[in-house]
Amino acid sequence: MPPPLDPTSPLPADFEAWLDWLATQRRASPLTLKAYRAGLHALLRLADGRPVVELEVQDIRRFVARLHGEGLQGRSIARHLSSWRGLYRWLIRQHGARANPVLGVRPPKSPSALPRVLSPEQANALLDPEAKNLLETRDIAIFELFYSSGLRVSEVAGLDVNGGLDLAEGMVTVAGKRNRSRSVPVGSHAATALAAWLAVRGQIARPGEPALFVTRSGGRLSAGGIASRLGHRARLLGLGVHVHPHMLRHSFASHLLQSSGDLRAVQELLGHASIRSTQVYTHLDFQHLAKVYDAAHPRARK
């Protein structure tokens, strides 16, 4: 088997042109572009020197089998197939490739893994302790916003001080996947924490820096920096679980659904294009909902 290619190494010019088109015309997120780049490197490795325009359906099916045999899970293989499918569409349109051999090829199924969430008690244990310094004031504002509004880490990192956040109205507006804009409420605890941060932000923010959340050196705090600070706080408080930004988003959705039972509302707040993405949270709360049913439904009571 050929050695894996360096995922940062340059790709062929037509591959790079497609990724550039995705970034500029489709506004694909950096994470999507990174995943697609990895998929294209995998395609080159598996093709082992053969021009990709000469590959056929049976080749793609064989590649899928090899990736699965190498231990890649179904979801990762699905991402690779998505990148290959898109590349071939581009090659057909721009370079006259004759066919898309990825059409109809499906990844192997993987067992569904339910997202891990914090309990309400764990969420309170994470958020309740008061800040001891300026950076903790910033961190609590970030984490409260996650749990209050169900934002993605990229959405939080991308917020500007003069755009998106409206504490007077108790709303935050973000540009989510595919640049879809949505506005979601900001809870009272989050609003208080954000106001406390805004009162001291000027002490470290560089002059003219637009970012709402900044590092100790005054520049925009990255998504990775946010994740690192969240993990550090969870360890410091002895929560006993690895906490990452998406876990707070999952917790927001699960706890809201548990309280309201309104799946459509949770879908809108999360910014899911399809309700199928939101339905995973119904499995998390099935036992709770079953108890509600048993207690409330007239045909369930003994």
Secondary structure as the mmCIF struct_conf table of DSSP 4:
data_model
#
loop_
_struct_conf.conf_type_id
_struct_conf.id
_struct_conf.beg_label_comp_id
_struct_conf.beg_label_asym_id
_struct_conf.beg_label_seq_id
_struct_conf.end_label_comp_id
_struct_conf.end_label_asym_id
_struct_conf.end_label_seq_id
HELX_LH_PP_P HELX_LH_PP_P1 PRO A 2 ASP A 6
TURN_TY1_P TURN_TY1_P1 PRO A 7 THR A 8
BEND BEND1 SER A 9 SER A 9
HELX_LH_PP_P HELX_LH_PP_P2 PRO A 10 PRO A 12
HELX_RH_AL_P HELX_RH_AL_P1 ALA A 13 THR A 24
TURN_TY1_P TURN_TY1_P2 GLN A 25 GLN A 25
BEND BEND2 ARG A 26 ARG A 26
HELX_RH_AL_P HELX_RH_AL_P2 PRO A 30 ALA A 47
TURN_TY1_P TURN_TY1_P3 ASP A 48 GLY A 49
BEND BEND3 ARG A 50 ARG A 50
HELX_RH_3T_P HELX_RH_3T_P1 VAL A 52 GLU A 54
HELX_RH_AL_P HELX_RH_AL_P3 VAL A 57 GLY A 69
TURN_TY1_P TURN_TY1_P4 GLU A 70 GLY A 71
HELX_RH_AL_P HELX_RH_AL_P4 GLY A 74 HIS A 95
TURN_TY1_P TURN_TY1_P5 PRO A 101 GLY A 104
HELX_LH_PP_P HELX_LH_PP_P3 PRO A 107 LYS A 109
HELX_LH_PP_P HELX_LH_PP_P4 PRO A 111 ARG A 116
HELX_RH_AL_P HELX_RH_AL_P5 PRO A 120 LEU A 127
BEND BEND4 ASP A 128 PRO A 129
HELX_LH_PP_P HELX_LH_PP_P5 GLU A 130 ALA A 131
BEND BEND5 ASN A 133 ASN A 133
HELX_RH_AL_P HELX_RH_AL_P6 LEU A 134 SER A 149
HELX_RH_AL_P HELX_RH_AL_P7 VAL A 153 ALA A 157
TURN_TY1_P TURN_TY1_P6 GLY A 158 GLY A 158
STRN STRN1 ASP A 160 ASP A 160
TURN_TY1_P TURN_TY1_P7 VAL A 161 ASN A 162
STRN STRN2 GLY A 163 GLY A 164
STRN STRN3 LEU A 165 ASP A 166
TURN_TY1_P TURN_TY1_P8 LEU A 167 GLY A 170
STRN STRN4 MET A 171 ALA A 175
HELX_RH_3T_P HELX_RH_3T_P2 LYS A 177 ASN A 179
STRN STRN5 SER A 181 PRO A 185
HELX_RH_AL_P HELX_RH_AL_P8 SER A 188 ARG A 201
TURN_TY1_P TURN_TY1_P9 GLY A 202 ILE A 204
BEND BEND6 ALA A 205 ALA A 205
HELX_LH_PP_P HELX_LH_PP_P6 ARG A 206 ARG A 206
TURN_TY1_P TURN_TY1_P10 PRO A 207 GLY A 208
STRN STRN6 ALA A 211 ALA A 211
BEND BEND7 LEU A 212 PHE A 213
STRN STRN7 VAL A 214 VAL A 214
TURN_TY1_P TURN_TY1_P11 ARG A 216 SER A 217
BEND BEND8 GLY A 218 GLY A 219
STRN STRN8 ARG A 220 ARG A 220
HELX_LH_PP_P HELX_LH_PP_P7 LEU A 221 SER A 222
HELX_RH_AL_P HELX_RH_AL_P9 ALA A 223 LEU A 236
TURN_TY1_P TURN_TY1_P12 LEU A 237 GLY A 238
BEND BEND9 VAL A 241 VAL A 241
HELX_RH_AL_P HELX_RH_AL_P10 PRO A 245 SER A 260
HELX_RH_AL_P HELX_RH_AL_P11 LEU A 263 LEU A 270
TURN_TY1_P TURN_TY1_P13 GLY A 271 GLY A 271
BEND BEND10 ALA A 273 SER A 274
HELX_RH_AL_P HELX_RH_AL_P12 ILE A 275 THR A 278
TURN_TY1_P TURN_TY1_P14 GLN A 279 GLN A 279
HELX_RH_AL_P HELX_RH_AL_P13 VAL A 280 LEU A 284
TURN_TY1_P TURN_TY1_P15 ASP A 285 ASP A 285
HELX_RH_AL_P HELX_RH_AL_P14 PHE A 286 ALA A 296
TURN_TY1_P TURN_TY1_P16 PRO A 298 ALA A 300
#
